[in-house]
Amino acid sequence: MQRVVVIGSSCSGKSTFAMRLAKLINSPYIELDSLHWLPDWQERPDSEFRQLVQREVDKNCWVIDGNYAVARDLLWPKATTIIWLNHSFARVFYRAIRRSIIRAATKQVLFAGNIETFKQSFCSKDSIIWWVLTTYHAKRRNYRALLNQQASTGTKVIEFTSQRQINTFLTSLAKADV
């Protein structure tokens, strides 16, 4: 696992997993959201975002998390492993609500100094909860075909459908490192 892309629905735990994995394999961790978002929830122009992604994937090793289709052609061909966190809708939706409440209540500072508010989280079409509701099923359908195609090129594809599988995987890596 020299160059790893971690994908999955929003709120599937990509960032948490990718950070833990990067630490275990002693690899740099890159969060695509931090490259994409500018202050005040402004999106970085695609051309600039792609340049930033290209700079990262040109390195020898990394763990990157995110689902940005606009950069998939840069990421996936360079990846040695793609890990799909394919949790159930119920788990992801629960996490979206929980995460939104926690982030809004604590005013947690996110990428580029952005903060999620209760209004944004629960009363906006820009809500992560709304995003999960409107994208979860389509992403899940599309990823199966995309990942089968990528696996045919020699990229190792790993799919986790439960937190137990993820924990077992990370524990086995930690033990192997000892």
C-alpha positions in Angstrom: 0.0 0.0 0.0 2.2 2.7 -1.3 -0.4 5.0 -2.7 -3.9 4.6 -1.3 -7.2 6.3 -2.2 -10.0 6.0 0.4 -13.5 6.5 -1.0 -17.0 6.2 0.2 -20.2 8.1 0.9 -20.0 11.3 2.7 -19.9 10.5 6.5 -18.6 7.0 5.9 -15.5 7.7 8.0 -13.1 8.2 5.1 -11.0 10.9 6.9 -10.8 9.1 10.2 -9.9 5.8 8.5 -7.4 7.4 6.1 -5.6 9.3 9.0 -5.3 6.1 11.0 -4.1 4.1 7.9 -1.5 6.8 7.0 -0.1 6.7 10.5 0.1 2.9 10.5 1.9 2.7 7.2 4.0 5.8 7.9 2.7 7.7 4.8 1.6 11.3 4.3 -2.2 11.9 4.6 -3.9 14.2 2.2 -7.6 15.2 2.6 -9.1 16.3 -0.7 -11.6 18.5 1.2 -8.8 20.6 2.5 -7.5 21.1 -1.1 -11.0 21.8 -2.4 -12.5 24.3 0.0 -11.6 28.0 0.4 -12.8 30.3 3.2 -16.5 31.0 3.5 -17.3 27.7 1.9 -16.2 28.8 -1.5 -15.1 26.0 -3.9 -11.7 26.2 -5.4 -11.9 26.4 -9.2 -11.5 22.9 -10.7 -8.3 23.8 -12.6 -6.6 25.0 -9.4 -7.9 22.0 -7.4 -6.6 19.6 -10.1 -3.1 21.3 -9.9 -3.0 20.8 -6.1 -4.1 17.2 -6.5 -1.5 16.5 -9.2 1.2 17.9 -7.0 0.3 15.4 -4.3 -0.1 12.4 -6.4 3.3 12.9 -8.1 4.8 12.0 -4.7 6.0 8.4 -4.1 3.6 7.5 -1.3 0.4 8.9 0.2 -3.0 8.1 1.6 -5.7 10.4 0.1 -9.4 10.5 1.0 -12.2 11.9 -1.0 -14.7 11.3 -3.8 -14.0 14.2 -6.2 -14.8 12.9 -9.7 -13.1 15.9 -11.1 -9.8 14.5 -9.9 -10.5 10.8 -10.3 -8.5 10.6 -13.5 -5.4 11.9 -11.6 -5.8 9.8 -8.5 -7.0 6.4 -9.4 -4.4 5.5 -12.1 -1.6 6.4 -9.6 -3.1 4.4 -6.7 -1.7 1.1 -5.8 -4.8 0.5 -3.6 -8.3 1.9 -3.5 -10.3 1.3 -0.3 -14.1 1.6 -0.4 -15.9 2.3 2.8 -19.2 0.9 1.7 -21.4 1.3 4.8 -25.2 1.0 4.9 -27.4 4.0 4.3 -28.6 3.9 7.9 -25.1 4.0 9.3 -24.0 6.9 7.0 -27.2 8.9 7.6 -26.8 8.5 11.4 -23.2 9.7 11.2 -24.2 12.7 9.1 -26.8 13.8 11.7 -24.4 13.1 14.6 -21.5 14.8 12.9 -23.6 17.9 12.0 -24.8 18.3 15.5 -21.3 18.0 17.0 -19.6 20.3 14.5 -22.3 23.0 14.8 -22.4 22.8 18.6 -18.7 22.9 19.1 -18.0 25.3 16.2 -15.3 23.0 15.0 -13.0 24.7 12.6 -12.7 22.7 9.3 -10.8 23.2 6.1 -9.8 26.8 5.3 -11.3 28.0 8.6 -14.8 27.0 7.7 -17.4 26.2 10.4 -20.7 24.3 10.0 -23.6 26.0 11.6 -27.0 24.5 12.7 -28.7 26.6 9.9 -26.3 25.3 7.3 -26.5 21.7 8.6 -30.3 21.4 9.0 -32.0 24.2 6.9 -30.0 24.4 3.7 -29.6 22.6 0.4 -25.9 22.8 1.1 -26.3 20.6 4.1 -24.2 17.4 4.4 -27.3 15.7 5.5 -29.1 16.7 2.3 -26.0 15.7 0.3 -26.0 12.2 1.8 -29.7 11.9 1.1 -29.3 12.9 -2.6 -26.0 11.2 -3.5 -25.6 8.0 -1.4 -27.5 5.5 -3.6 -26.1 6.8 -6.9 -22.5 6.8 -5.7 -22.9 3.2 -4.3 -24.3 2.0 -7.7 -21.6 3.7 -9.7 -18.6 2.7 -7.5 -19.1 -1.0 -8.1 -18.6 -0.7 -11.9 -15.9 1.9 -11.6 -13.9 -0.2 -9.0 -14.3 -3.4 -11.1 -12.8 -1.5 -14.0 -10.0 -0.1 -11.9 -9.2 -3.6 -10.5 -8.8 -4.9 -14.0 -5.9 -2.5 -14.5 -4.0 -4.1 -11.5 -5.0 -1.7 -8.8 -5.9 -3.6 -5.5 -9.4 -2.8 -4.5 -10.6 -3.4 -0.9 -14.2 -3.0 0.1 -15.3 -2.7 3.7 -19.0 -3.0 4.5 -18.8 -2.8 8.3 -16.9 -1.0 11.1 -15.9 -4.4 12.4 -14.1 -5.2 9.1 -12.3 -1.8 9.2 -11.2 -2.3 12.8 -10.0 -5.8 12.1 -8.0 -4.5 9.1 -6.4 -1.7 11.0 -5.6 -3.9 14.0 -3.9 -6.5 11.7 -1.8 -3.7 10.2 -0.8 -2.5 13.6 0.2 -6.0 14.7 2.1 -6.6 11.5 4.1 -3.4 12.2 5.2 -4.5 15.7 
